[in-house]
Amino acid sequence: DPIKLIGLIYARYIRERELYTGIVNHPLFHPTAWEDIENKVMDIHNNTNYYVFLDRMTCAETNYPIYGEGNMKNRDFEFGRTPDKGSPEGFVACSANHLGLEATRLFRAVKEKDSNHLNINATLMLFDCRGTGDCKQDGKNADPPTSIAYVSGNLQNVNEDFDQGLIPPAGKRIILTLEEEESIQSCKAETEREFNVVYIGNRRSGLNSDFHKRHGGARDSYFKHHN
């Protein structure tokens, strides 16, 4: 399939492959809809919201699944993908204004929906696997209309009038036993649970300065004690 071969020339990270695997396995995903609409094989259905995902790298996650190992150990090499050259080609961040998608049949139809008496919307979906809200302004001015899904975030950058949803959970969350869940919900864990290390702050500029002094600074103490 030449389209698949074209897609494989672009670099991708393992985190992004996992996200796209979930999308293509979703029951509402249509593998050929974009091409069929563009070639007028498929009609644009009225009363429909379309969500478009790019087959380009938008998710530059260099710390997953192996933290601290950088690009090459976290790149995707599945299906013959060979992302082993310098900086990734085709990377799309914050908006896809430079790709000309606004001129495609689906997004043109959205712009002309009032004159054509159509009730349709189309949103380009991008992943941001490293940001914490810094794409907001680009997203507002994006053409076509764009929604950015952040894999990480912080409360300081949440805009309740603009954002949807909550900060996503951990990618590899710890599964607690029923007893552990109960002890946390009842606050028994505060007095009964054994804590070997309590770390407050982040790995670069955490607030627990005494802890950093004892263990070699925020970054060193994070690597030493974080599992």
CNS distance restraints for C-alpha pairs under 8 A (distance, minus, plus):
assign (resid   1 and name CA) (resid   5 and name CA) 6.53 0.50 0.50
assign (resid   2 and name CA) (resid   6 and name CA) 6.20 0.50 0.50
assign (resid   3 and name CA) (resid   7 and name CA) 6.35 0.50 0.50
assign (resid   4 and name CA) (resid   8 and name CA) 6.38 0.50 0.50
assign (resid   5 and name CA) (resid   9 and name CA) 6.95 0.50 0.50
assign (resid   6 and name CA) (resid  10 and name CA) 7.81 0.50 0.50
assign (resid   7 and name CA) (resid  55 and name CA) 6.48 0.50 0.50
assign (resid   7 and name CA) (resid  56 and name CA) 7.39 0.50 0.50
assign (resid   8 and name CA) (resid  79 and name CA) 7.92 0.50 0.50
assign (resid   8 and name CA) (resid  80 and name CA) 7.20 0.50 0.50
assign (resid   8 and name CA) (resid  81 and name CA) 5.05 0.50 0.50
assign (resid   8 and name CA) (resid  82 and name CA) 7.51 0.50 0.50
assign (resid   9 and name CA) (resid  81 and name CA) 6.66 0.50 0.50
assign (resid   9 and name CA) (resid  82 and name CA) 7.11 0.50 0.50
assign (resid   9 and name CA) (resid  83 and name CA) 7.54 0.50 0.50
assign (resid  10 and name CA) (resid  56 and name CA) 6.59 0.50 0.50
assign (resid  10 and name CA) (resid  57 and name CA) 6.94 0.50 0.50
assign (resid  10 and name CA) (resid  81 and name CA) 7.71 0.50 0.50
assign (resid  10 and name CA) (resid  83 and name CA) 6.88 0.50 0.50
assign (resid  10 and name CA) (resid  88 and name CA) 7.14 0.50 0.50
assign (resid  10 and name CA) (resid  89 and name CA) 5.97 0.50 0.50
assign (resid  10 and name CA) (resid  90 and name CA) 6.25 0.50 0.50
assign (resid  11 and name CA) (resid  56 and name CA) 7.99 0.50 0.50
assign (resid  11 and name CA) (resid  57 and name CA) 6.39 0.50 0.50
assign (resid  11 and name CA) (resid  75 and name CA) 7.47 0.50 0.50
assign (resid  11 and name CA) (resid  76 and name CA) 7.35 0.50 0.50
assign (resid  11 and name CA) (resid  81 and name CA) 7.29 0.50 0.50
assign (resid  11 and name CA) (resid  82 and name CA) 7.16 0.50 0.50
assign (resid  11 and name CA) (resid  83 and name CA) 4.59 0.50 0.50
assign (resid  11 and name CA) (resid  88 and name CA) 5.50 0.50 0.50
assign (resid  11 and name CA) (resid  89 and name CA) 6.58 0.50 0.50
assign (resid  11 and name CA) (resid  90 and name CA) 7.80 0.50 0.50
assign (resid  12 and name CA) (resid  16 and name CA) 6.62 0.50 0.50
assign (resid  12 and name CA) (resid  17 and name CA) 7.11 0.50 0.50
assign (resid  12 and name CA) (resid  56 and name CA) 7.78 0.50 0.50
assign (resid  12 and name CA) (resid  57 and name CA) 5.40 0.50 0.50
assign (resid  12 and name CA) (resid  59 and name CA) 7.64 0.50 0.50
assign (resid  12 and name CA) (resid  60 and name CA) 7.71 0.50 0.50
assign (resid  12 and name CA) (resid  75 and name CA) 5.95 0.50 0.50
assign (resid  12 and name CA) (resid  76 and name CA) 5.37 0.50 0.50
assign (resid  12 and name CA) (resid  83 and name CA) 7.08 0.50 0.50
assign (resid  13 and name CA) (resid  17 and name CA) 6.45 0.50 0.50
assign (resid  13 and name CA) (resid  57 and name CA) 7.73 0.50 0.50
assign (resid  13 and name CA) (resid  59 and name CA) 6.94 0.50 0.50
assign (resid  13 and name CA) (resid  60 and name CA) 6.43 0.50 0.50
assign (resid  13 and name CA) (resid  61 and name CA) 6.37 0.50 0.50
assign (resid  13 and name CA) (resid  62 and name CA) 7.57 0.50 0.50
assign (resid  13 and name CA) (resid  74 and name CA) 5.95 0.50 0.50
assign (resid  13 and name CA) (resid  75 and name CA) 4.20 0.50 0.50
assign (resid  13 and name CA) (resid  76 and name CA) 4.84 0.50 0.50
assign (resid  14 and name CA) (resid  18 and name CA) 6.31 0.50 0.50
assign (resid  14 and name CA) (resid  61 and name CA) 7.94 0.50 0.50
assign (resid  14 and name CA) (resid  64 and name CA) 7.21 0.50 0.50
assign (resid  14 and name CA) (resid  65 and name CA) 7.40 0.50 0.50
assign (resid  14 and name CA) (resid  74 and name CA) 5.88 0.50 0.50
assign (resid  14 and name CA) (resid  75 and name CA) 5.57 0.50 0.50
assign (resid  14 and name CA) (resid  76 and name CA) 4.86 0.50 0.50
assign (resid  15 and name CA) (resid  19 and name CA) 6.43 0.50 0.50
assign (resid  15 and name CA) (resid  59 and name CA) 7.40 0.50 0.50
assign (resid  15 and name CA) (resid  61 and name CA) 6.46 0.50 0.50
assign (resid  15 and name CA) (resid  64 and name CA) 6.38 0.50 0.50
assign (resid  15 and name CA) (resid  65 and name CA) 7.36 0.50 0.50
assign (resid  16 and name CA) (resid  20 and name CA) 6.13 0.50 0.50
assign (resid  16 and name CA) (resid  57 and name CA) 7.64 0.50 0.50
assign (resid  16 and name CA) (resid  58 and name CA) 7.86 0.50 0.50
assign (resid  16 and name CA) (resid  59 and name CA) 5.66 0.50 0.50
assign (resid  16 and name CA) (resid  60 and name CA) 7.92 0.50 0.50
assign (resid  16 and name CA) (resid  61 and name CA) 7.84 0.50 0.50
assign (resid  17 and name CA) (resid  21 and name CA) 5.95 0.50 0.50
assign (resid  17 and name CA) (resid  76 and name CA) 7.16 0.50 0.50
assign (resid  18 and name CA) (resid  22 and name CA) 6.52 0.50 0.50
assign (resid  19 and name CA) (resid  23 and name CA) 6.58 0.50 0.50
assign (resid  20 and name CA) (resid  24 and name CA) 6.19 0.50 0.50
assign (resid  21 and name CA) (resid  25 and name CA) 6.23 0.50 0.50
assign (resid  22 and name CA) (resid  26 and name CA) 6.29 0.50 0.50
assign (resid  23 and name CA) (resid  29 and name CA) 6.72 0.50 0.50
assign (resid  24 and name CA) (resid  29 and name CA) 5.76 0.50 0.50
assign (resid  24 and name CA) (resid  30 and name CA) 7.90 0.50 0.50
assign (resid  24 and name CA) (resid  31 and name CA) 7.37 0.50 0.50
assign (resid  25 and name CA) (resid  29 and name CA) 7.06 0.50 0.50
assign (resid  32 and name CA) (resid  36 and name CA) 5.96 0.50 0.50
assign (resid  33 and name CA) (resid  37 and name CA) 5.91 0.50 0.50
assign (resid  33 and name CA) (resid  42 and name CA) 7.18 0.50 0.50
assign (resid  34 and name CA) (resid  38 and name CA) 6.15 0.50 0.50
assign (resid  35 and name CA) (resid  39 and name CA) 6.06 0.50 0.50
assign (resid  36 and name CA) (resid  40 and name CA) 5.95 0.50 0.50
assign (resid  36 and name CA) (resid  41 and name CA) 4.77 0.50 0.50
assign (resid  36 and name CA) (resid  42 and name CA) 5.12 0.50 0.50
assign (resid  37 and name CA) (resid  41 and name CA) 5.92 0.50 0.50
assign (resid  37 and name CA) (resid  42 and name CA) 4.81 0.50 0.50
assign (resid  37 and name CA) (resid  43 and name CA) 6.25 0.50 0.50
assign (resid  37 and name CA) (resid  44 and name CA) 6.73 0.50 0.50
assign (resid  37 and name CA) (resid 105 and name CA) 7.01 0.50 0.50
assign (resid  37 and name CA) (resid 106 and name CA) 6.92 0.50 0.50
assign (resid  38 and name CA) (resid 104 and name CA) 6.84 0.50 0.50
assign (resid  38 and name CA) (resid 105 and name CA) 5.51 0.50 0.50
assign (resid  38 and name CA) (resid 106 and name CA) 7.13 0.50 0.50
assign (resid  44 and name CA) (resid 106 and name CA) 7.22 0.50 0.50
assign (resid  45 and name CA) (resid 120 and name CA) 7.73 0.50 0.50
assign (resid  46 and name CA) (resid 118 and name CA) 5.70 0.50 0.50
assign (resid  46 and name CA) (resid 119 and name CA) 5.63 0.50 0.50
assign (resid  46 and name CA) (resid 120 and name CA) 5.88 0.50 0.50
assign (resid  47 and name CA) (resid 118 and name CA) 7.16 0.50 0.50
assign (resid  47 and name CA) (resid 119 and name CA) 4.80 0.50 0.50
assign (resid  47 and name CA) (resid 120 and name CA) 5.40 0.50 0.50
assign (resid  48 and name CA) (resid 119 and name CA) 6.94 0.50 0.50
assign (resid  48 and name CA) (resid 120 and name CA) 5.08 0.50 0.50
assign (resid  48 and name CA) (resid 121 and name CA) 6.69 0.50 0.50
assign (resid  49 and name CA) (resid 120 and name CA) 5.71 0.50 0.50
assign (resid  49 and name CA) (resid 121 and name CA) 4.79 0.50 0.50
assign (resid  49 and name CA) (resid 122 and name CA) 5.81 0.50 0.50
assign (resid  49 and name CA) (resid 123 and name CA) 7.90 0.50 0.50
assign (resid  50 and name CA) (resid 120 and name CA) 7.69 0.50 0.50
assign (resid  50 and name CA) (resid 121 and name CA) 6.04 0.50 0.50
assign (resid  50 and name CA) (resid 122 and name CA) 4.45 0.50 0.50
assign (resid  50 and name CA) (resid 123 and name CA) 6.28 0.50 0.50
assign (resid  51 and name CA) (resid 122 and name CA) 5.74 0.50 0.50
assign (resid  51 and name CA) (resid 123 and name CA) 4.97 0.50 0.50
assign (resid  51 and name CA) (resid 124 and name CA) 5.95 0.50 0.50
assign (resid  51 and name CA) (resid 125 and name CA) 6.53 0.50 0.50
assign (resid  52 and name CA) (resid 122 and name CA) 7.19 0.50 0.50
assign (resid  52 and name CA) (resid 123 and name CA) 6.08 0.50 0.50
assign (resid  52 and name CA) (resid 124 and name CA) 4.73 0.50 0.50
assign (resid  52 and name CA) (resid 125 and name CA) 5.81 0.50 0.50
assign (resid  53 and name CA) (resid 124 and name CA) 6.15 0.50 0.50
assign (resid  53 and name CA) (resid 125 and name CA) 5.25 0.50 0.50
assign (resid  53 and name CA) (resid 126 and name CA) 6.80 0.50 0.50
assign (resid  54 and name CA) (resid 124 and name CA) 7.76 0.50 0.50
assign (resid  54 and name CA) (resid 125 and name CA) 7.42 0.50 0.50
assign (resid  54 and name CA) (resid 126 and name CA) 7.30 0.50 0.50
assign (resid  56 and name CA) (resid  90 and name CA) 6.35 0.50 0.50
assign (resid  56 and name CA) (resid  91 and name CA) 6.50 0.50 0.50
assign (resid  56 and name CA) (resid  92 and name CA) 6.82 0.50 0.50
assign (resid  57 and name CA) (resid  90 and name CA) 6.70 0.50 0.50
assign (resid  57 and name CA) (resid  91 and name CA) 5.04 0.50 0.50
assign (resid  57 and name CA) (resid  92 and name CA) 6.18 0.50 0.50
assign (resid  58 and name CA) (resid  91 and name CA) 5.88 0.50 0.50
assign (resid  58 and name CA) (resid  92 and name CA) 4.97 0.50 0.50
assign (resid  58 and name CA) (resid  93 and name CA) 5.70 0.50 0.50
assign (resid  58 and name CA) (resid 126 and name CA) 6.30 0.50 0.50
assign (resid  58 and name CA) (resid 127 and name CA) 5.59 0.50 0.50
assign (resid  58 and name CA) (resid 128 and name CA) 6.37 0.50 0.50
assign (resid  58 and name CA) (resid 129 and name CA) 7.93 0.50 0.50
assign (resid  59 and name CA) (resid 127 and name CA) 5.49 0.50 0.50
assign (resid  59 and name CA) (resid 128 and name CA) 5.24 0.50 0.50
assign (resid  59 and name CA) (resid 129 and name CA) 4.87 0.50 0.50
assign (resid  59 and name CA) (resid 130 and name CA) 7.42 0.50 0.50
assign (resid  60 and name CA) (resid 128 and name CA) 7.41 0.50 0.50
assign (resid  60 and name CA) (resid 129 and name CA) 5.93 0.50 0.50
assign (resid  60 and name CA) (resid 130 and name CA) 6.64 0.50 0.50
assign (resid  61 and name CA) (resid  74 and name CA) 7.54 0.50 0.50
assign (resid  61 and name CA) (resid 129 and name CA) 5.52 0.50 0.50
assign (resid  61 and name CA) (resid 130 and name CA) 6.18 0.50 0.50
assign (resid  62 and name CA) (resid  67 and name CA) 7.68 0.50 0.50
assign (resid  62 and name CA) (resid  68 and name CA) 7.61 0.50 0.50
assign (resid  62 and name CA) (resid  69 and name CA) 7.23 0.50 0.50
assign (resid  62 and name CA) (resid  70 and name CA) 4.79 0.50 0.50
assign (resid  62 and name CA) (resid  71 and name CA) 5.16 0.50 0.50
assign (resid  62 and name CA) (resid  74 and name CA) 5.84 0.50 0.50
assign (resid  62 and name CA) (resid  75 and name CA) 7.77 0.50 0.50
assign (resid  63 and name CA) (resid  67 and name CA) 4.25 0.50 0.50
assign (resid  63 and name CA) (resid  68 and name CA) 5.48 0.50 0.50
assign (resid  63 and name CA) (resid  69 and name CA) 6.47 0.50 0.50
assign (resid  63 and name CA) (resid  70 and name CA) 6.09 0.50 0.50
assign (resid  63 and name CA) (resid  74 and name CA) 6.92 0.50 0.50
assign (resid  64 and name CA) (resid  74 and name CA) 5.98 0.50 0.50
assign (resid  65 and name CA) (resid  74 and name CA) 6.42 0.50 0.50
assign (resid  66 and name CA) (resid  73 and name CA) 7.13 0.50 0.50
assign (resid  66 and name CA) (resid  74 and name CA) 6.57 0.50 0.50
assign (resid  69 and name CA) (resid  73 and name CA) 6.17 0.50 0.50
assign (resid  69 and name CA) (resid  74 and name CA) 7.34 0.50 0.50
assign (resid  70 and name CA) (resid  74 and name CA) 6.66 0.50 0.50
assign (resid  71 and name CA) (resid  75 and name CA) 6.01 0.50 0.50
assign (resid  72 and name CA) (resid  84 and name CA) 7.26 0.50 0.50
assign (resid  75 and name CA) (resid  83 and name CA) 7.04 0.50 0.50
assign (resid  76 and name CA) (resid  81 and name CA) 6.90 0.50 0.50
assign (resid  76 and name CA) (resid  83 and name CA) 7.37 0.50 0.50
assign (resid  77 and name CA) (resid  81 and name CA) 4.83 0.50 0.50
assign (resid  77 and name CA) (resid  82 and name CA) 5.92 0.50 0.50
assign (resid  77 and name CA) (resid  83 and name CA) 7.07 0.50 0.50
assign (resid  83 and name CA) (resid  88 and name CA) 7.20 0.50 0.50
assign (resid  92 and name CA) (resid  96 and name CA) 6.31 0.50 0.50
assign (resid  93 and name CA) (resid 126 and name CA) 7.81 0.50 0.50
assign (resid  93 and name CA) (resid 128 and name CA) 7.34 0.50 0.50
assign (resid  94 and name CA) (resid 126 and name CA) 7.25 0.50 0.50
assign (resid  94 and name CA) (resid 128 and name CA) 7.53 0.50 0.50
assign (resid  94 and name CA) (resid 135 and name CA) 5.20 0.50 0.50
assign (resid  94 and name CA) (resid 136 and name CA) 7.99 0.50 0.50
assign (resid  94 and name CA) (resid 138 and name CA) 5.94 0.50 0.50
assign (resid  94 and name CA) (resid 139 and name CA) 6.21 0.50 0.50
assign (resid  94 and name CA) (resid 148 and name CA) 7.10 0.50 0.50
assign (resid  95 and name CA) (resid 126 and name CA) 7.74 0.50 0.50
assign (resid  95 and name CA) (resid 138 and name CA) 6.25 0.50 0.50
assign (resid  95 and name CA) (resid 139 and name CA) 6.19 0.50 0.50
assign (resid  95 and name CA) (resid 142 and name CA) 5.67 0.50 0.50
assign (resid  95 and name CA) (resid 143 and name CA) 7.73 0.50 0.50
assign (resid  95 and name CA) (resid 146 and name CA) 6.89 0.50 0.50
assign (resid  96 and name CA) (resid 100 and name CA) 7.76 0.50 0.50
assign (resid  96 and name CA) (resid 101 and name CA) 7.55 0.50 0.50
assign (resid  96 and name CA) (resid 142 and name CA) 7.21 0.50 0.50
assign (resid  96 and name CA) (resid 143 and name CA) 7.35 0.50 0.50
assign (resid  96 and name CA) (resid 144 and name CA) 7.71 0.50 0.50
assign (resid  97 and name CA) (resid 101 and name CA) 7.46 0.50 0.50
assign (resid  97 and name CA) (resid 102 and name CA) 8.00 0.50 0.50
assign (resid  97 and name CA) (resid 142 and name CA) 6.21 0.50 0.50
assign (resid  97 and name CA) (resid 143 and name CA) 5.65 0.50 0.50
assign (resid  97 and name CA) (resid 144 and name CA) 7.23 0.50 0.50
assign (resid 100 and name CA) (resid 104 and name CA) 7.54 0.50 0.50
assign (resid 101 and name CA) (resid 107 and name CA) 7.17 0.50 0.50
assign (resid 101 and name CA) (resid 143 and name CA) 7.80 0.50 0.50
assign (resid 101 and name CA) (resid 144 and name CA) 6.57 0.50 0.50
assign (resid 102 and name CA) (resid 107 and name CA) 5.46 0.50 0.50
assign (resid 102 and name CA) (resid 108 and name CA) 6.39 0.50 0.50
assign (resid 102 and name CA) (resid 143 and name CA) 6.05 0.50 0.50
assign (resid 102 and name CA) (resid 144 and name CA) 5.11 0.50 0.50
assign (resid 103 and name CA) (resid 107 and name CA) 6.73 0.50 0.50
assign (resid 103 and name CA) (resid 108 and name CA) 5.95 0.50 0.50
assign (resid 104 and name CA) (resid 108 and name CA) 6.01 0.50 0.50
assign (resid 105 and name CA) (resid 109 and name CA) 6.11 0.50 0.50
assign (resid 106 and name CA) (resid 110 and name CA) 6.54 0.50 0.50
assign (resid 106 and name CA) (resid 122 and name CA) 7.35 0.50 0.50
assign (resid 107 and name CA) (resid 111 and name CA) 6.51 0.50 0.50
assign (resid 107 and name CA) (resid 122 and name CA) 6.50 0.50 0.50
assign (resid 107 and name CA) (resid 144 and name CA) 6.71 0.50 0.50
assign (resid 108 and name CA) (resid 112 and name CA) 6.29 0.50 0.50
assign (resid 109 and name CA) (resid 113 and name CA) 5.72 0.50 0.50
assign (resid 110 and name CA) (resid 120 and name CA) 6.23 0.50 0.50
assign (resid 110 and name CA) (resid 121 and name CA) 5.87 0.50 0.50
assign (resid 110 and name CA) (resid 122 and name CA) 6.67 0.50 0.50
assign (resid 112 and name CA) (resid 116 and name CA) 6.26 0.50 0.50
assign (resid 113 and name CA) (resid 117 and name CA) 5.69 0.50 0.50
assign (resid 113 and name CA) (resid 118 and name CA) 4.73 0.50 0.50
assign (resid 113 and name CA) (resid 119 and name CA) 6.65 0.50 0.50
assign (resid 113 and name CA) (resid 120 and name CA) 6.91 0.50 0.50
assign (resid 114 and name CA) (resid 118 and name CA) 6.24 0.50 0.50
assign (resid 114 and name CA) (resid 119 and name CA) 7.91 0.50 0.50
assign (resid 122 and name CA) (resid 145 and name CA) 7.31 0.50 0.50
assign (resid 123 and name CA) (resid 144 and name CA) 7.18 0.50 0.50
assign (resid 123 and name CA) (resid 145 and name CA) 5.36 0.50 0.50
assign (resid 123 and name CA) (resid 146 and name CA) 5.44 0.50 0.50
assign (resid 123 and name CA) (resid 147 and name CA) 6.59 0.50 0.50
assign (resid 124 and name CA) (resid 144 and name CA) 6.75 0.50 0.50
assign (resid 124 and name CA) (resid 145 and name CA) 6.17 0.50 0.50
assign (resid 124 and name CA) (resid 146 and name CA) 4.61 0.50 0.50
assign (resid 124 and name CA) (resid 147 and name CA) 6.15 0.50 0.50
assign (resid 125 and name CA) (resid 146 and name CA) 5.92 0.50 0.50
assign (resid 125 and name CA) (resid 147 and name CA) 5.07 0.50 0.50
assign (resid 125 and name CA) (resid 148 and name CA) 5.94 0.50 0.50
assign (resid 125 and name CA) (resid 149 and name CA) 7.28 0.50 0.50
assign (resid 126 and name CA) (resid 146 and name CA) 7.26 0.50 0.50
assign (resid 126 and name CA) (resid 147 and name CA) 6.33 0.50 0.50
assign (resid 126 and name CA) (resid 148 and name CA) 4.83 0.50 0.50
assign (resid 126 and name CA) (resid 149 and name CA) 6.17 0.50 0.50
assign (resid 127 and name CA) (resid 148 and name CA) 5.71 0.50 0.50
assign (resid 127 and name CA) (resid 149 and name CA) 4.87 0.50 0.50
assign (resid 127 and name CA) (resid 150 and name CA) 6.06 0.50 0.50
assign (resid 127 and name CA) (resid 151 and name CA) 7.35 0.50 0.50
assign (resid 128 and name CA) (resid 148 and name CA) 6.61 0.50 0.50
assign (resid 128 and name CA) (resid 149 and name CA) 6.02 0.50 0.50
assign (resid 128 and name CA) (resid 150 and name CA) 4.84 0.50 0.50
assign (resid 128 and name CA) (resid 151 and name CA) 6.28 0.50 0.50
assign (resid 129 and name CA) (resid 150 and name CA) 5.93 0.50 0.50
assign (resid 129 and name CA) (resid 151 and name CA) 4.87 0.50 0.50
assign (resid 129 and name CA) (resid 152 and name CA) 6.48 0.50 0.50
assign (resid 130 and name CA) (resid 150 and name CA) 7.62 0.50 0.50
assign (resid 130 and name CA) (resid 151 and name CA) 7.09 0.50 0.50
assign (resid 130 and name CA) (resid 152 and name CA) 6.53 0.50 0.50
assign (resid 131 and name CA) (resid 135 and name CA) 7.64 0.50 0.50
assign (resid 131 and name CA) (resid 150 and name CA) 6.66 0.50 0.50
assign (resid 131 and name CA) (resid 151 and name CA) 7.84 0.50 0.50
assign (resid 131 and name CA) (resid 152 and name CA) 6.58 0.50 0.50
assign (resid 131 and name CA) (resid 153 and name CA) 6.84 0.50 0.50
assign (resid 132 and name CA) (resid 150 and name CA) 6.95 0.50 0.50
assign (resid 132 and name CA) (resid 152 and name CA) 5.99 0.50 0.50
assign (resid 132 and name CA) (resid 153 and name CA) 4.13 0.50 0.50
assign (resid 132 and name CA) (resid 154 and name CA) 6.10 0.50 0.50
assign (resid 132 and name CA) (resid 157 and name CA) 6.65 0.50 0.50
assign (resid 133 and name CA) (resid 150 and name CA) 7.63 0.50 0.50
assign (resid 133 and name CA) (resid 153 and name CA) 6.72 0.50 0.50
assign (resid 133 and name CA) (resid 157 and name CA) 5.58 0.50 0.50
assign (resid 133 and name CA) (resid 158 and name CA) 7.21 0.50 0.50
assign (resid 135 and name CA) (resid 139 and name CA) 6.00 0.50 0.50
assign (resid 135 and name CA) (resid 148 and name CA) 7.81 0.50 0.50
assign (resid 136 and name CA) (resid 140 and name CA) 6.37 0.50 0.50
assign (resid 137 and name CA) (resid 141 and name CA) 6.59 0.50 0.50
assign (resid 138 and name CA) (resid 142 and name CA) 5.94 0.50 0.50
assign (resid 139 and name CA) (resid 145 and name CA) 7.66 0.50 0.50
assign (resid 139 and name CA) (resid 146 and name CA) 5.82 0.50 0.50
assign (resid 139 and name CA) (resid 147 and name CA) 6.71 0.50 0.50
assign (resid 139 and name CA) (resid 148 and name CA) 7.18 0.50 0.50
assign (resid 140 and name CA) (resid 145 and name CA) 7.84 0.50 0.50
assign (resid 140 and name CA) (resid 146 and name CA) 7.68 0.50 0.50
assign (resid 141 and name CA) (resid 145 and name CA) 7.96 0.50 0.50
assign (resid 142 and name CA) (resid 146 and name CA) 5.99 0.50 0.50
assign (resid 150 and name CA) (resid 167 and name CA) 7.73 0.50 0.50
assign (resid 150 and name CA) (resid 168 and name CA) 7.72 0.50 0.50
assign (resid 151 and name CA) (resid 167 and name CA) 7.62 0.50 0.50
assign (resid 151 and name CA) (resid 168 and name CA) 6.12 0.50 0.50
assign (resid 152 and name CA) (resid 167 and name CA) 6.54 0.50 0.50
assign (resid 152 and name CA) (resid 168 and name CA) 6.52 0.50 0.50
assign (resid 153 and name CA) (resid 157 and name CA) 7.35 0.50 0.50
assign (resid 153 and name CA) (resid 158 and name CA) 7.99 0.50 0.50
assign (resid 153 and name CA) (resid 167 and name CA) 5.77 0.50 0.50
assign (resid 153 and name CA) (resid 168 and name CA) 7.82 0.50 0.50
assign (resid 154 and name CA) (resid 158 and name CA) 6.91 0.50 0.50
assign (resid 154 and name CA) (resid 167 and name CA) 7.13 0.50 0.50
assign (resid 158 and name CA) (resid 163 and name CA) 6.72 0.50 0.50
assign (resid 159 and name CA) (resid 163 and name CA) 5.48 0.50 0.50
assign (resid 160 and name CA) (resid 164 and name CA) 7.48 0.50 0.50
assign (resid 169 and name CA) (resid 173 and name CA) 7.47 0.50 0.50
assign (resid 176 and name CA) (resid 180 and name CA) 5.80 0.50 0.50
assign (resid 176 and name CA) (resid 181 and name CA) 6.19 0.50 0.50
assign (resid 177 and name CA) (resid 181 and name CA) 6.27 0.50 0.50
assign (resid 178 and name CA) (resid 182 and name CA) 6.13 0.50 0.50
assign (resid 179 and name CA) (resid 183 and name CA) 6.17 0.50 0.50
assign (resid 180 and name CA) (resid 184 and name CA) 6.29 0.50 0.50
assign (resid 180 and name CA) (resid 189 and name CA) 7.84 0.50 0.50
assign (resid 181 and name CA) (resid 185 and name CA) 6.16 0.50 0.50
assign (resid 182 and name CA) (resid 186 and name CA) 5.99 0.50 0.50
assign (resid 183 and name CA) (resid 187 and name CA) 5.82 0.50 0.50
assign (resid 183 and name CA) (resid 188 and name CA) 4.81 0.50 0.50
assign (resid 183 and name CA) (resid 189 and name CA) 5.04 0.50 0.50
assign (resid 184 and name CA) (resid 188 and name CA) 6.23 0.50 0.50
assign (resid 184 and name CA) (resid 189 and name CA) 5.24 0.50 0.50
assign (resid 184 and name CA) (resid 190 and name CA) 7.68 0.50 0.50
assign (resid 187 and name CA) (resid 191 and name CA) 7.89 0.50 0.50
assign (resid 188 and name CA) (resid 192 and name CA) 5.85 0.50 0.50
assign (resid 188 and name CA) (resid 193 and name CA) 7.56 0.50 0.50
assign (resid 189 and name CA) (resid 193 and name CA) 4.64 0.50 0.50
assign (resid 197 and name CA) (resid 225 and name CA) 7.47 0.50 0.50
assign (resid 199 and name CA) (resid 208 and name CA) 7.37 0.50 0.50
assign (resid 199 and name CA) (resid 211 and name CA) 7.75 0.50 0.50
assign (resid 200 and name CA) (resid 206 and name CA) 6.66 0.50 0.50
assign (resid 200 and name CA) (resid 207 and name CA) 6.56 0.50 0.50
assign (resid 200 and name CA) (resid 208 and name CA) 5.70 0.50 0.50
assign (resid 201 and name CA) (resid 205 and name CA) 7.00 0.50 0.50
assign (resid 201 and name CA) (resid 206 and name CA) 3.60 0.50 0.50
assign (resid 201 and name CA) (resid 207 and name CA) 5.08 0.50 0.50
assign (resid 201 and name CA) (resid 208 and name CA) 6.16 0.50 0.50
assign (resid 202 and name CA) (resid 206 and name CA) 4.50 0.50 0.50
assign (resid 202 and name CA) (resid 207 and name CA) 7.78 0.50 0.50
assign (resid 202 and name CA) (resid 218 and name CA) 7.25 0.50 0.50
assign (resid 202 and name CA) (resid 222 and name CA) 7.74 0.50 0.50
assign (resid 203 and name CA) (resid 218 and name CA) 5.09 0.50 0.50
assign (resid 203 and name CA) (resid 219 and name CA) 4.78 0.50 0.50
assign (resid 203 and name CA) (resid 220 and name CA) 7.96 0.50 0.50
assign (resid 203 and name CA) (resid 221 and name CA) 7.64 0.50 0.50
assign (resid 203 and name CA) (resid 222 and name CA) 5.22 0.50 0.50
assign (resid 203 and name CA) (resid 223 and name CA) 7.97 0.50 0.50
assign (resid 204 and name CA) (resid 218 and name CA) 5.30 0.50 0.50
assign (resid 204 and name CA) (resid 219 and name CA) 5.33 0.50 0.50
assign (resid 205 and name CA) (resid 218 and name CA) 6.06 0.50 0.50
assign (resid 206 and name CA) (resid 218 and name CA) 6.12 0.50 0.50
assign (resid 208 and name CA) (resid 212 and name CA) 6.53 0.50 0.50
assign (resid 209 and name CA) (resid 213 and name CA) 6.24 0.50 0.50
assign (resid 210 and name CA) (resid 214 and name CA) 6.46 0.50 0.50
assign (resid 211 and name CA) (resid 215 and name CA) 6.29 0.50 0.50
assign (resid 211 and name CA) (resid 217 and name CA) 7.98 0.50 0.50
assign (resid 211 and name CA) (resid 221 and name CA) 7.93 0.50 0.50
assign (resid 212 and name CA) (resid 216 and name CA) 5.64 0.50 0.50
assign (resid 212 and name CA) (resid 217 and name CA) 4.25 0.50 0.50
assign (resid 212 and name CA) (resid 218 and name CA) 5.31 0.50 0.50
assign (resid 212 and name CA) (resid 221 and name CA) 6.31 0.50 0.50
assign (resid 213 and name CA) (resid 217 and name CA) 5.87 0.50 0.50
assign (resid 215 and name CA) (resid 220 and name CA) 6.97 0.50 0.50
assign (resid 215 and name CA) (resid 221 and name CA) 5.18 0.50 0.50
assign (resid 216 and name CA) (resid 220 and name CA) 5.51 0.50 0.50
assign (resid 216 and name CA) (resid 221 and name CA) 5.92 0.50 0.50
assign (resid 217 and name CA) (resid 221 and name CA) 5.88 0.50 0.50
assign (resid 218 and name CA) (resid 222 and name CA) 6.04 0.50 0.50
assign (resid 219 and name CA) (resid 223 and name CA) 6.37 0.50 0.50
assign (resid 220 and name CA) (resid 224 and name CA) 6.10 0.50 0.50
assign (resid 221 and name CA) (resid 225 and name CA) 6.08 0.50 0.50
assign (resid 221 and name CA) (resid 226 and name CA) 7.94 0.50 0.50
assign (resid 222 and name CA) (resid 226 and name CA) 5.31 0.50 0.50
